[in-house]
Amino acid sequence: MRLLAVVLVLLGSLTATTPVVAAPVAVDSGQHEVSYDKYSLTVDGKRVMLWSGEFHYFRLPSPELWRDVLEKVRAAGFSGVSLYFHWGYHSPSPGVYDFTGVRDVDRLLRLADELGLYVVARPGPYINAETSGGGFPAWLKTVVGRARSSDPGYTAAYTDWLGHINPIIARHQVGRGGSVIAYNVENEYAVNVDPAYMENLQRLARDAGIDVPIVHNNCCGGDLANWSSGRGAVQIPGVDDYPQSFDCRNPDTWGPWGHGVTRRLRDDAPVYAAEYQAGAIDLDNAGYDKCRELTGPSYMKAFYKNNAIASGATMYGYYMTYGGTSWGWLPQPNDVYTSYDYGSAITESRQLTAKYDEFKRQGYFMTTVAPLTKTDAATAPVPADAAVFTLARANPDSRTQFVLVRQADRAGTADLATTLEWSTPDGEYQVPVRVNGRDAKILVAGYDLGGQRLVWSNSEILTHVTVSGRDVAVLYGRDGEQGSTVLRYDSAPTVKVLDGEVRSSYQDGDLRLDYVHAGLSRVEVSGGGRPPVLLLLGTDETAAGFWRQDTSAGPVLVRGTSLVRSAEVKGNRVTLRADTDRATEVEVFAPARHLTVGGRSVPVRRTSSGSLLGALPGPEEVRLPELVNWRHRAESPGAGESGWTTADKTTTASPIKPKSLPVLYTDEYGHHNGNVWYRGGFTANGAEKTVSVNAITGRRGIYLVWLNGRYLGSAAGGVQADSEPVNPDPGRGDFAVPAGLLVDGQQATVTVLVENMGHNDDWTADDIRHKQPRGLFGVAVEGATSPISWQIRGSRPTDGERGPMNTGGLQGEREGWHLPVLGAEGSDRWQRPPGVMSPGVSWYRTNFRLDLPRGHDVSLGLRFDDTTARGYRVLIFVNGWNMGQYLNGVGPQREFVLPAGVLRDHNTLTFAVIATEAAQDGPGPVRLVTLGNHRTGAAPDL
Ligand code: GAL
């Protein structure tokens, strides 16, 4: 491993002087060589700007939609994706692995490759990610030996996982014609570390044929163990950073957790911002829109641009770019609920937000302007006003300069206008700049922009393309701000203002254009010894309206549509797969005369800008059915004789020992997900006073208790039984025994339903958090004189298609009441709802038919409008898929995204309702809602 690392580094330095090419190479089936040096990754010697977004396939159980999301990621200018692989999602029990259907990661990697997205593969074994067990399978809790260490028990378990996932990753590497460009071992392995374990992970990867650079994402800015040197070190150590915190309730917060990625961890490797904050978990139930605000465009401008210039990073992973849904029992319950929207640029329902626009502005720049892939710190021009801060980098070969301009007071909100004394590669200039509030700009000087020479500009560069021998460049600035751009010519060129107000002057080789950013101005410059250029001078908003797609005939630019998924130029025709969210004009800069969008030829005329202009229709209206004709079926507490296991274990691998014996932890009996029923039998003496229960469910979990069929009540489950400090009493509930219920000498039964909200993570790598039990922690009947003999009945890992995390151990789940086609009993047992909800479990079921417009991407959700404080929660099954849990009165989630694929034309919606008190009516009102509607150029319906 060490030797290989050295070879790769050497290769990297040999290629350091080759011409830079930053735009991602469309990954083809040929073989390529990945290397790196201190500046960047390289592929066949060409530098790569790895601008990647994090995507969790396991949070989108619809592989058809993986394409949708990844096309959106690609269209924003991302050159890569970071992909966790979730061990527990693939492994229901030791030695059993499933990579089919929604788990088909081979398909995922093929798709990334097809779309030209590089992949940072992150197979853990531990991934954190606010998912159950931090990605560990729950059965690992019963394996002896500390997880995330060299302990033999854990080693055998993860070796098996990597033995399955590594070969899949290996065959999709760049070197074998795929797009995997880096391999991430472990995850924020920062405390309680074991270097031998880190070494072994890398050895296993190499043995499996992983030959791309091995990276790691160090936690918290790099100060904890960061694996940059010594035993277990990786080739490219990266840093995770979440400067905005997760305090979504205060979205105006500004960087309480630091500055960003500014440090280099290794002299011979690029700076890698492995996970950089692009959203937040909603720890305090503020709702994800607030998290989106907390991490919105001004934060992105100020922090992301600062990173780029402070560190020269050329490897980025933005966490999350699309968050998705923690469907089934995927959530790690202490930090998240069903939605993992994350306040991301692309919402859970796959809609593009203002953050997406900002990603596009920065991503197009980062992947267009090649000299950014190799920069050193440089002397920054001095601003006349010290309240403005500047920082610079320069490419040592082209001498192109990049100057960051922001407020000196990082949190400052003043509107500052000043002048920079700028010594550019093409001479000394006084450059006016403005920073209005929480903003930041990267200004460029000395740049060969296509066939032009950009001397300097105080507008920022979005992107530029060359179409039919003419350069087309999009520059932008905030609406209303002054802009100036200076281009160099051999002689005075001809300047034609096609749109907007732009003043021009020419002196000593410099053509200077002055304007105010407003709408979209257009200037054509020709002659002067250079190829012609069309400058499109926009605002933040109008610039973000452009889409760039690369075709075999060169890049094309499109404006007007809500998305461009792909473009192709054949002969005289440019064909787009593009979406619209309203009727719109469409403008295309392409080497073509005809336009096809979404399979239809679009009449176009040629504009004075040399583009094609046509009109596109918006989407048709979506009509949704009402949810009516509900049927109902009650699940009797602990009913039925089949499926029970005697629970009599007296030992556990968990370092957390139970309060009373036997050990009743659900995992000890192979029930890892969802609800579990317990039955305890004892001989009564009539003097019993109280049933005292301790149960651990994870945050927001509950349990319900019956005695001899009489409902005693419910309580909140505990989060964990800490060993330090000792918390012997997690999730305690005391339930009075009703007088006369128990009779001396007669058999009594205590029945308990315990929810398992998902498993704790193992961030601390100490087993204390991770091996916290689920289920009953202890039960005592005060006054009883005979012992309780216990039985347990939980989930059974049967559902191959939807996987083990889809269902728990409710009777209805075990008997398939949630499935579209009912079992032998059919629908006879389902009746009209009784008009009241009784404590315990009851099931509701209805069917609905969707008639959505064809050729559209319609995103639907299910909304709960109940505002009464009634104690109930709902497991939502759509065609058998558990799409999450609605917690009435607990919140904050009321809307559940139902992805196409899970939704079909004919649908069955089933609710498992767990009520803790009797209440009028059912769990209503509930309705389907439209969360997005686009006419789409994607040929098949999404
Ligand atoms: C990081 C971790 C990610 C995720 C993130 C917070 O520490 O690596 O997996 O948990 O924090 O959302």
Residues whose N, C-alpha, C, O or C-beta is under 5 A from the ligand:
A	BS01	GAL	I127 N128 A129 E130 E188 I281
